[in-house]
């Protein structure tokens, strides 16, 4: 199906392409920048194929992408699964009738939204983001899906910061991460 045969990169090789940016977006945060991974055609296809292989044979109705870097991978996966793409966005961005969930951050809280008509009862979905940190964001997205009657088949992340134990918050779903730090 693909036009060009590209090199399959291992998780260890992919890990070397993640760029650490200290103190971004604020002091004390080590930001994991995936843009060097995305610009490499071998890496990009290896990432997409990794998740396509994991969910092969499953019926997936929608791939849920979490704003904003979750939007990068999810349409590529949706295309491969023959599924639709549904955005979960930050508060105030979606135009039509929506469902909102508010969740706790280390300091304060945040909200995520989904269009009410984005998922039907019994629809099977996977939730995609670039990175799993404390798990609050992914858990909130799963809550939105379930409020609409959707079924979360799994969660997929390019990177997992294992030391933050984000798996604890979403342990009722299968969790797949390609690169762990
Ligand atoms: P959390 O809810 O703590 O799991 O945070 C996950 C969300 O925050 C994802 O949407 C990530 O894009 C973003 N995020 C958290 N920590 C980092 C980090 N160190 N580098 C890049 N993105 C991060």
Boltz pocket constraint, residues with backbone or C-beta under 6 A from the ligand:
constraints:
  - pocket:
      binder: B
      contacts: [[A, 29], [A, 30], [A, 31], [A, 32], [A, 33], [A, 66], [A, 67], [A, 68], [A, 69], [A, 129], [A, 130], [A, 131], [A, 132], [A, 133], [A, 134], [A, 135], [A, 136], [A, 137], [A, 138], [A, 166]]
      max_distance: 6.0
